[in-house]
Amino acid sequence: IIMYLDIMEEAQAKYPRDDPRNRDIHCTVITPELVDRIKKLGILPTIFGPYVYYHGDKLIPAFGEERLERMFAAKSFLDAGVRIAAHSDHPCAPYPPLMAIHGLVNRKTKAGRPIGSSQKVSVTNALRLYTVNSAYQQFDEDKLGSLEEGKLADMVVLGENILTVPTERIKDISIDMTIIDGRVVFARKPGQDS
């Protein structure tokens, strides 16, 4: 991360651009100093939401608890005012978006062990990382990321209210319908897995 920030700082000084929206994909293990520098440079981190769930149990011996507390540190970035987004990193982990949101909100491994609990975010913030903030990072905020007049009607209809179910169940919510550009491309039939 330090080398990337050094390069981006040099590039921005040498070739300044308005609104460059340079991204750091993963931005894995950070420190408060790195968060400050990322904010100062206007870098937009994109973190790997489901990583703790899928890979956390393997990481504990390799990284240790203290470093894992700073891995994919969504809350630290949000608290600092850094506009982060999130991604699945498929095929390194399965891609289901609700599992990714589940990972950011609960910060538990597949075996149920908490990792980096101080980095948990609210369901609303997790949704923003995958919608509004992701659209912003790719310069598509005028057509994607939120349901507004004039934007593409890309959305899913969930079987339960993601804002009110117990957070441990987010990964189990069914996807009842998927709509892309206003067209239904998937509609779950009764009894069908989503």
N, C-alpha and C positions, 0 to 999 in steps of 0.2 A: 504494500500500500504506500509506503514511504517513497519508493522509487517512482511509482505512478504519479503521486502528488508532485514530486520534484519535476517530472517531465511536463505535467500539465501546467504547473506554475511557469516554467520556462516558455512553453508554447503560447500560453495566454499573454505573457509579456512581449514575446516576439511577434505574435500574430493575433492581436486582440480582435475579438468578435463580440458583438452585442448578443446576449442571450445564447451562449454556446451550448448549454445543457450537457456538458461532458459528464459521462457516467462512469462509475466504478462498479462493475458487475461482481457481485459477491460481497466485497468489502468485509471480509470474514471476521477477523479478530481486531478490535480497535481499542484505542485508549482515549481518555478525555482530550488529550492533546491532538490526536488525529481527528476527532470529531470537530474540534475548533478549527483546525486547518482546512478540513473538508468544507466546513461552512464558509470560511473566509474565501476560499477559491470558487465557491458556487458549484462544487461537484455534487452530482446526484447519485448517491449509492442505490444499488438495486440488490436487495438481499434475498436469500434463498429460504422462503418460508417454511417448507416441510422438513428441512435438514435435521433439526433437533429430533423430530419424531422418528424419521427413518434411520438416521445414522448416529444419533446421540449415544446409544449404549456402547458403540465401538469407539467413540471419541473420548470417553472419560479417561481411559488409561493413557491415551496418546497426548491429550491436551491438558488434562487436569481441571479441577473444578474452577479455579480462579480464572483461567483463560476462557473456559467455556461460558463463564458469566458475561464475557465481553464479545462472544461470537454472535454474529447476526443481530447486533444490538439495536433493534428497532426502537425501543423506548428511549435510549440515549440520544439517538438521532432526532426523534420527534421532539423530545424535550429541548434540544438545542435549536430547533427550528429548521432542521435540514429536511428538504423535501425528498424523502426516500420513496422507493417503490419496491415491489417484491415480484419474484418470479419462481417458477417451479424447478428449473434446471433439468428438465427431462432430457435425456434418459438416465441421468445420475440418480434420480428418484422418480417414483411415479408422479404423474402430473395432476391428479384431481385437485382443482382449485379449493374445494372445501377442506381438504386435508391440509393444504397450505395455510389457510386461514386458521384452522384448528391449531396448527403448529405455532403460529405467532401468538395466539391468544392463550394457549395452555402451557407452552414451553416444557413439554414432557416427552420422554422417549417412548418408543413403542412398548417397552416394558413398564411404563408408568413412572419412571424416575424423573424428578424435576431437574432441569438444567437451565441455568440462567434465568431463574424466576424473576429477577429484577427487570428483565427485558420484555416481560409480557406486555401486550398492548390490548386495548379494548377491541371488541368486535367491529365497532364503527371504524376505528383506525385501520384495522387489518383490511377491511373492505376497501377503504380509500387507497391503500397501498397497491391493491390489485386492479383498481378502476381509475379513479381520477388522477392519481399520481403517476400511474403507468402511462396513461394517455399523455400527460404533460411531458414526461421524459422523452417521448418520441415525437413531440411537436404535433400531436393529434388531439389536443384538448378541445379544439373547435368542432370535432366530429365524434369523439369517443369519450368514454369514462364516466358519463353521467346521463341520466334520462332527461333530456331537455329538447324543446322544439328546435328543429334544424339539425339535430345530431342523428347519427345512425341509430336505429332502434335495435342495438345488440344487448340482449339481456337473458337471464335465466329466471324461471319461476321455480321457487323452492317449495318443498312439501311442508315445511314448517318455517316459522319466523326465526331467522338466524339471530335476531337481536334479543329474543326472549327464551330460547331453549337453553338448558344448562350447557355451559361451554364445553364440557366433556363430550357432548353429543353432536357438536358441529360437524364432525367428520361423517356422521351417520345420516345427515339430512338428505332426503331424496331430491334429485333434480327432476322436476315434473315436466319442464318444457325449456327448450332453448330456442331463442329467436335471434336471427342474424339479419341485419338490415331490414327489419320489419317482417321477415318471413319465418314461419315456424319450421325449424329444421329437425327438431326432435320433440316428440310428445310421448311421455311415458304412459303405457297402458296399465290398467289395474293389475297388480301382482308382478309387474316387470321391474327388474332392477334398473336403477338409474346409473 
